[in-house]
Amino acid sequence: MTLDTISVCIATHDRAELLAATLECVGRQTEPPAEVLVSEFAQRPSGRRIVESFAAEHPEVKVRYLPAERRSLPWHRWWAFSHSSGSVALFMDDDIELHPRALEMLKTTYADMAAAGRQVDGVGFVIAWSGGGAQERSRFSRREKWLRIHGAEPGTVTAGGITVSLAGFAGTDPEPVEVLSGGAMSYRREILEKVGCLKNLVALYDSGMGRGEDAVLSFYARKCGGQLFALPGEWTFHPRERQGARPYAADGWRLGMAHTWGRAHTMRWMATARNAYCQEWGRLAILELARSAAGIAASPLDGQRWKRIGGAFWGIGRSLVHWRQIPADAH
């Protein structure tokens, strides 16, 4: 495959300061993108001014601001992509910062894989912490032991549909993976056109109960027959602390629902073995109850902690009663 152009597609929501930093990094690339598209859902579209300022500073790059009427993150990605023209779309969150050579590295990886005769559907970055340092994975944490993924390789998906963290690669060479991180992941145009808009996934996020949209998109991209590769090393960065508005389920009832009823959907769409799916979802649901209970024990007067465990119980009950109503496909 010949890689001609990269379209950078950024989804944002009332986080103008973070968006400005993200765009500043895009503007410093040694291999600038052909175009930048910013999709924003906001009560007050604060991102428009930032995007217009970036466009004025970088007349060599085609820049578009796309106001959106829907909150759903996977829809934002599709909305931006549908207005793009590059041969590769790089999806970025609005709080991700790029190393100045990140896009150059992305192009080089696609070119090297094509030269080696490999069909590559997508390439993503393993995101490091702002200020330096790779994100770490503890294979022997209680979570990984309980979910029985402590022996799984980074970036894989279990038979039941649980994704394994991309953290933990030893080297810096591109690594074949089964899932890319939504903060900075790219796909070839023809792959995204084949996958299309995942309407059931969009609806799940519209309800505020979505989780794992990047893993679902990765799964459907791999079904097209190619490979996904992750780039370890400090090429992309994320703040250590959450900042700004949080447009999706942040806490309380919907968070408990997202980790039970929501996960019942996304895991089903990625599972390759029904028995494994049922067992693994059960373990994940119990883990959410345990986390919620621990939160209450730590802050018993925090009403959001009680709402979260209530949402978790409701999500588990809804999943068990309406199991057959969960769509079998994300489309």
C-alpha positions in Angstrom: 0.0 0.0 0.0 1.2 3.5 -0.8 0.6 6.0 2.0 0.0 9.4 0.5 -1.8 11.4 3.1 -2.8 11.4 6.8 -6.0 12.9 8.0 -5.9 13.7 11.8 -9.4 13.3 13.2 -9.9 14.7 16.7 -13.0 14.4 18.9 -13.5 17.0 21.6 -16.0 18.2 24.1 -15.7 21.5 26.1 -12.0 21.1 26.6 -10.5 24.0 24.8 -7.3 24.2 26.7 -6.5 20.5 26.2 -7.5 20.8 22.5 -5.1 23.7 22.0 -2.2 21.7 23.4 -3.1 18.7 21.2 -3.3 20.9 18.1 0.0 22.7 19.0 1.7 19.3 18.9 0.1 18.4 15.5 1.5 21.7 14.2 5.0 20.8 15.2 5.2 17.6 13.2 8.3 17.0 11.0 5.8 15.2 8.7 2.7 17.4 8.9 -0.7 15.9 8.1 -2.6 16.8 4.9 -5.6 17.8 7.0 -7.0 18.1 10.5 -10.6 17.6 11.3 -12.1 18.5 14.7 -15.5 17.3 15.7 -17.0 18.9 18.8 -20.2 18.3 20.8 -20.6 21.1 23.3 -23.1 23.4 25.0 -20.7 26.3 24.2 -18.5 25.4 21.2 -15.3 26.6 22.7 -13.2 24.6 20.4 -14.1 26.6 17.3 -11.9 29.5 18.3 -9.0 27.2 18.9 -9.4 25.5 15.6 -9.7 28.7 13.7 -6.5 30.0 15.4 -4.7 26.8 14.5 -5.8 27.1 10.8 -4.5 30.7 10.6 -1.1 29.6 11.9 -0.9 26.6 9.6 -2.2 27.6 6.2 -0.4 24.7 4.6 -2.7 22.2 6.3 -6.4 21.9 5.5 -8.3 22.4 8.7 -12.0 21.8 9.3 -14.2 22.4 12.4 -17.2 20.1 12.5 -19.9 21.0 15.0 -21.8 17.8 16.0 -25.3 17.2 17.4 -24.4 13.9 19.0 -22.3 13.1 22.1 -21.3 9.6 21.1 -17.5 9.2 20.8 -17.6 6.5 18.1 -20.0 8.6 16.1 -17.6 11.6 16.4 -14.9 9.5 14.9 -17.1 8.4 12.0 -18.3 12.0 11.5 -14.8 13.3 11.2 -13.7 10.5 9.0 -16.7 11.0 6.7 -15.4 14.5 6.0 -11.8 13.4 5.5 -9.9 12.5 2.3 -6.6 11.0 3.4 -5.5 7.5 2.7 -5.1 7.0 6.4 -7.2 8.4 9.3 -5.5 9.0 12.6 -8.1 9.2 15.4 -6.9 11.2 18.4 -8.5 12.2 21.7 -8.4 15.9 22.6 -6.0 15.3 25.5 -3.2 13.4 23.6 0.0 15.1 22.7 2.3 13.9 19.9 6.1 13.7 19.8 7.3 15.9 16.9 8.2 12.8 14.8 5.1 10.8 15.6 3.4 11.2 12.2 6.8 10.6 10.5 7.1 7.3 12.5 3.5 6.4 11.5 4.2 6.8 7.8 7.5 4.9 8.1 5.7 2.0 9.8 3.1 1.7 7.1 5.8 1.9 4.4 8.0 -0.7 6.1 5.2 -3.2 6.6 4.1 -2.8 3.0 7.6 -3.3 1.8 7.7 -6.5 3.8 4.6 -7.8 2.1 2.3 -7.5 5.1 -1.3 -6.3 4.8 -1.7 -3.7 7.5 -5.2 -2.5 8.4 -4.1 -0.1 11.2 -1.3 1.2 13.3 -1.6 2.8 16.7 0.6 4.2 19.4 1.2 2.8 22.9 0.5 6.0 24.9 3.0 7.2 27.5 2.6 9.6 30.4 3.1 13.3 29.9 6.4 14.3 31.5 7.9 11.0 30.6 7.6 7.4 31.5 5.7 4.5 30.0 2.3 3.4 31.4 2.9 0.2 33.4 1.0 -3.0 33.6 0.9 -5.2 36.6 0.4 -8.8 35.5 0.0 -9.9 39.1 -2.6 -7.3 40.2 -5.8 -8.6 41.8 -7.7 -7.4 38.7 -5.6 -9.4 36.2 -5.6 -12.5 38.4 -9.4 -12.3 38.9 -10.0 -11.8 35.2 -7.4 -14.5 34.4 -5.6 -12.3 31.9 -2.2 -12.1 33.8 -0.7 -14.6 31.3 -2.0 -12.9 28.2 0.2 -10.8 25.9 -0.3 -7.1 25.7 -2.8 -5.9 23.2 -4.7 -9.1 22.9 -8.4 -10.0 23.3 -9.6 -13.0 25.2 -12.1 -15.6 23.8 -14.8 -13.9 25.9 -14.1 -10.4 24.7 -11.9 -8.9 27.4 -9.1 -6.6 26.1 -5.6 -6.8 27.6 -3.7 -3.5 28.1 -1.2 -2.4 25.5 1.3 -1.5 28.3 4.2 -3.8 28.9 6.1 -4.3 25.6 9.8 -4.7 26.2 11.2 -3.1 23.0 10.4 -0.2 20.7 9.7 -2.1 17.4 6.2 -2.3 16.0 4.3 -5.1 17.7 1.4 -7.1 16.2 -1.7 -6.7 18.3 -5.5 -7.4 18.3 -6.6 -4.0 19.7 -5.4 -0.4 19.3 -5.8 2.4 21.8 -8.4 5.0 20.9 -6.3 7.9 22.1 -4.1 7.6 19.0 -5.0 4.9 16.5 -5.0 5.0 12.7 -6.6 2.9 10.0 -6.4 2.8 6.2 -9.3 4.5 4.5 -10.5 1.4 2.7 -10.7 -0.6 5.9 -12.9 2.1 7.6 -15.1 2.2 4.6 -15.6 -1.6 4.7 -16.3 -1.5 8.5 -18.8 1.4 8.1 -20.6 3.2 11.0 -21.1 0.8 13.9 -24.6 1.9 14.7 -25.3 -0.3 17.7 -22.0 0.8 19.2 -23.0 4.5 18.6 -26.4 3.9 20.2 -24.7 2.4 23.3 -22.5 5.5 23.7 -25.5 7.8 23.1 -27.1 6.2 26.1 -24.0 7.0 28.2 -23.2 3.3 28.8 -20.5 2.8 26.3 -17.0 1.4 27.0 -14.3 0.0 24.8 -15.3 1.6 21.4 -11.6 1.4 20.3 -11.5 -2.3 20.9 -14.7 -2.9 19.0 -13.5 -0.9 16.0 -10.2 -2.8 16.1 -12.1 -6.1 16.1 -14.1 -5.2 13.0 -11.0 -3.9 11.2 -9.2 -7.2 11.8 -12.1 -9.0 10.3 -11.2 -7.4 7.0 -8.2 -9.7 6.9 -5.1 -7.5 7.7 -3.0 -6.9 10.8 -2.9 -4.3 13.4 0.4 -3.0 14.9 1.2 -0.9 18.0 4.2 1.4 18.3 5.8 1.2 21.8 8.0 4.1 22.9 7.3 7.7 23.8 5.5 8.9 20.7 2.2 10.0 22.2 1.5 11.3 25.7 -1.5 11.5 28.1 -1.8 13.5 31.3 -1.4 11.5 34.5 -4.5 13.1 36.0 -8.0 13.4 34.3 -8.6 17.0 33.2 -11.5 19.1 32.0 -15.1 18.0 31.2 -15.8 14.3 30.9 -18.5 13.8 28.3 -19.2 10.1 28.8 -20.2 8.2 32.0 -18.0 9.7 34.6 -19.4 8.4 37.9 -22.5 7.3 39.6 -25.4 5.3 38.1 -24.3 5.3 34.4 -20.7 4.2 35.3 -22.0 1.2 37.1 -24.3 0.5 34.1 -21.4 1.0 31.6 -19.3 -1.6 33.3 -22.0 -4.2 33.4 -24.8 -3.7 30.8 -22.5 -1.8 28.5 -19.7 -4.4 28.7 -22.3 -7.1 28.1 -22.7 -5.5 24.6 -19.1 -4.8 23.7 -17.8 -8.2 24.9 -20.4 -10.0 23.0 -19.4 -8.2 19.8 -15.8 -9.3 20.3 -16.2 -12.7 21.8 -15.2 -15.8 19.8 -16.5 -18.4 22.3 -20.0 -18.1 23.9 -19.1 -20.0 27.1 -16.0 -17.9 27.6 -18.1 -14.7 27.0 -20.6 -15.7 29.7 -18.0 -16.6 32.2 -15.8 -13.6 31.6 -18.6 -11.1 31.7 -19.7 -12.6 35.1 -16.2 -12.1 36.5 -16.1 -8.6 35.1 -19.5 -7.8 36.7 -18.4 -9.1 40.1 -15.3 -7.0 39.8 -17.4 -3.9 39.2 -19.5 -4.7 42.3 -16.3 -5.1 44.4 -14.9 -1.8 43.1 -18.1 0.0 43.9 -18.3 -1.5 47.4 -14.7 -0.5 48.0 -15.5 3.1 46.9 -18.4 3.2 49.4 -16.1 1.9 52.2 -13.6 4.6 51.4 -16.2 7.5 51.2 -19.5 6.3 52.7 -21.1 9.8 52.5 -20.4 10.2 48.7 -23.7 9.8 47.0 -22.1 9.0 43.6 -20.5 5.9 45.1 -23.9 4.6 46.2 -25.3 5.4 42.7 -22.5 3.5 41.1 -23.2 0.3 43.0 -26.9 0.7 42.3 -26.2 1.1 38.6 -24.0 -2.0 38.7 -26.7 -4.1 40.4 -29.3 -2.8 37.9 -26.9 -3.4 34.9 -26.3 -7.0 36.1 -30.0 -7.7 36.5 -30.9 -6.1 33.2 -28.2 -8.1 31.4 -29.4 -11.4 32.9 -33.1 -10.7 32.1 -32.6 -9.2 28.7 -29.5 -11.2 27.6 -31.2 -12.3 24.3 -32.0 -8.7 23.4 -28.4 -7.6 23.2 -27.6 -7.2 19.5 -25.3 -9.9 18.2 -23.4 -7.4 16.0 -22.2 -3.8 16.5 -23.6 -2.7 13.1 
